[in-house]
């Protein structure tokens, strides 16, 4: 069963739609020029119009960049049918041309109304769990939210057919007129809704409301994240930890797409896309900001002098991204155990050793209590590779050079092994061959399930957001466990849209195959065996030198070395000779007591907040306003533009 969003209608029909749109236009033009019967032109142009909504996003964007966007294509089809009618019935030229012009004009008006509506219903500040404030979008009637291409595609074929049939019976022109009138009414409704919304979602209107709500909540810790929608996991992995250890936290996001995918949480969430608006907000009660990722927009909060900054990352691993030189900008760098501190010492990237604090890995606390094997009748192997990184040096991924071979090897085993494939959310972002191998793995697992007759479980249900974080966490764990148990022999692809956590995958797995990544560090808490894929650009000796965790697992090479051993470990056919070494690595990477990491992490949060308070007291509290409302008022007239904020900030 594949849980990846790879089989949607739009994805499957995308190439066919592109052919229909372009070929229909070409055939319509040729039939008009060559003087073929009007029916040929009408059929070709109708097929082109009907296929518009099914165009894949990349194809639509490419044609728009090539100045061949939907409005141009619609105008072309309208002109061609009018020209064809004028050739066969010259006395109807005026009526056909008028219909074409009206259709194109309404489309332009609809574009304008839609643009205004999208702008006005998108709020400058969005919130969750912060009083009675709006989300990322202001509500509007569903009818005016239909995509513009869908609206036009519902009307244009009627106009084309109606105008074409006018040659047979002039009354058909009435059908075209009614269709254009209906489209115009919808465009008018969109414009009226946009006018009614006015400027209710602007920063000037919302900031005082948000500031007052934050004053009431008085958060002292902020989890700050910026990135695209696929980056949401970097915040999601910290939500439950903060709910348990720092309940006066706030989640501060910079992109609406991330907020829309953020996991359920009881923490207050504020999304502020604009840097100027963020700086006007001030966050005066916040004393510590926790950063899961190194991105450019971090500077918009780093510039706040009353907030101490802490880099917590989104995983603890031997990747060179785990000791990024950018990390030197933070007041503190938190790592799980001694291994993290040693990475910064070896790397010499400017992070002072005294600024590094070992806080354990709270996310791995539950994994530390698992038995050595899952106890399932059919053993489970979890394949959780990382992605290919932003460049060759950071390419630790195994999907392209090992993934397909691994899956084929396991599927041909003489004893059944259940495969759970959990790819990194960024898989295939940079290299086409990785995307191709990823798709091939899914095909192999789907085919194996089909041959065995294993049913595909539906997506797990959503979990509500109760005020009690512990109840929500328990509900999520129960839901994930039930999902895995619903098809105990089926191979599964666990994609982000399933909502199933990595912890849930690790819980059911007897053996892990992964790459150099934080997945391996968390897995060490289980005490279970693992296989580590050797990156394509590294020799074995280089991997062992750069990744000390390699000593605890079976090394897997592109030529198939190690595949038999990892299969036999999953089946329990061979002795686990590296168990003692994994125990040593667990302490080295995760600290002396992974099961009590919550206590260590909570103490670290309290300490940073207290040090920030002491610092402000020494400064006479002159560097922070006393309330968010005061911050909004005092900064409203003096906050610089986004460009100035990016260029002039310093610490």
HELIX and SHEET records of a PDB file:
HELIX    1   1 UNK A    9  UNK A   34  1                                  26    
HELIX    2   2 UNK A   38  UNK A   50  1                                  13    
HELIX    3   3 UNK A   52  UNK A   54  5                                   3    
HELIX    4   4 UNK A   57  UNK A   65  1                                   9    
HELIX    5   5 UNK A   70  UNK A   88  1                                  19    
HELIX    6   6 UNK A   90  UNK A   92  5                                   3    
HELIX    7   7 UNK A   93  UNK A  121  1                                  29    
HELIX    8   8 UNK A  142  UNK A  145  5                                   4    
HELIX    9   9 UNK A  148  UNK A  165  1                                  18    
HELIX   10  10 UNK A  172  UNK A  197  1                                  26    
HELIX   11  11 UNK A  203  UNK A  217  1                                  15    
HELIX   12  12 UNK A  229  UNK A  232  5                                   4    
HELIX   13  13 UNK A  233  UNK A  245  1                                  13    
HELIX   14  14 UNK A  256  UNK A  261  1                                   6    
HELIX   15  15 UNK A  275  UNK A  281  1                                   7    
HELIX   16  16 UNK A  296  UNK A  298  5                                   3    
HELIX   17  17 UNK A  299  UNK A  302  1                                   4    
HELIX   18  18 UNK A  320  UNK A  323  5                                   4    
HELIX   19  19 UNK A  325  UNK A  329  5                                   5    
HELIX   20  20 UNK A  338  UNK A  347  1                                  10    
HELIX   21  21 UNK A  353  UNK A  355  5                                   3    
HELIX   22  22 UNK A  362  UNK A  364  5                                   3    
HELIX   23  23 UNK A  367  UNK A  369  5                                   3    
HELIX   24  24 UNK A  392  UNK A  394  5                                   3    
HELIX   25  25 UNK A  399  UNK A  403  3                                   5    
HELIX   26  26 UNK A  404  UNK A  411  1                                   8    
HELIX   27  27 UNK A  432  UNK A  452  1                                  21    
HELIX   28  28 UNK A  469  UNK A  486  1                                  18    
HELIX   29  29 UNK A  496  UNK A  498  5                                   3    
HELIX   30  30 UNK A  502  UNK A  508  1                                   7    
HELIX   31  31 UNK A  518  UNK A  523  1                                   6    
HELIX   32  32 UNK A  524  UNK A  526  5                                   3    
HELIX   33  33 UNK A  540  UNK A  546  1                                   7    
HELIX   34  34 UNK A  548  UNK A  552  5                                   5    
HELIX   35  35 UNK A  563  UNK A  571  1                                   9    
HELIX   36  36 UNK A  579  UNK A  590  1                                  12    
HELIX   37  37 UNK A  594  UNK A  596  5                                   3    
HELIX   38  38 UNK A  597  UNK A  618  1                                  22    
HELIX   39  39 UNK A  628  UNK A  635  1                                   8    
HELIX   40  40 UNK A  642  UNK A  648  1                                   7    
SHEET    1   A 8 UNK A 125  UNK A 128  0                                        
SHEET    2   A 8 UNK A 268  UNK A 272 -1                                        
SHEET    3   A 8 UNK A 249  UNK A 253  1                                        
SHEET    4   A 8 UNK A 221  UNK A 225  1                                        
SHEET    5   A 8 UNK A 288  UNK A 291  1                                        
SHEET    6   A 8 UNK A 308  UNK A 311  1                                        
SHEET    7   A 8 UNK A 332  UNK A 335  1                                        
SHEET    8   A 8 UNK A 356  UNK A 358  1                                        
SHEET    1   B 6 UNK A 492  UNK A 493  0                                        
SHEET    2   B 6 UNK A 418  UNK A 421  1                                        
SHEET    3   B 6 UNK A 380  UNK A 384  1                                        
SHEET    4   B 6 UNK A 511  UNK A 514  1                                        
SHEET    5   B 6 UNK A 530  UNK A 533  1                                        
SHEET    6   B 6 UNK A 554  UNK A 556  1                                        
END                                                                             
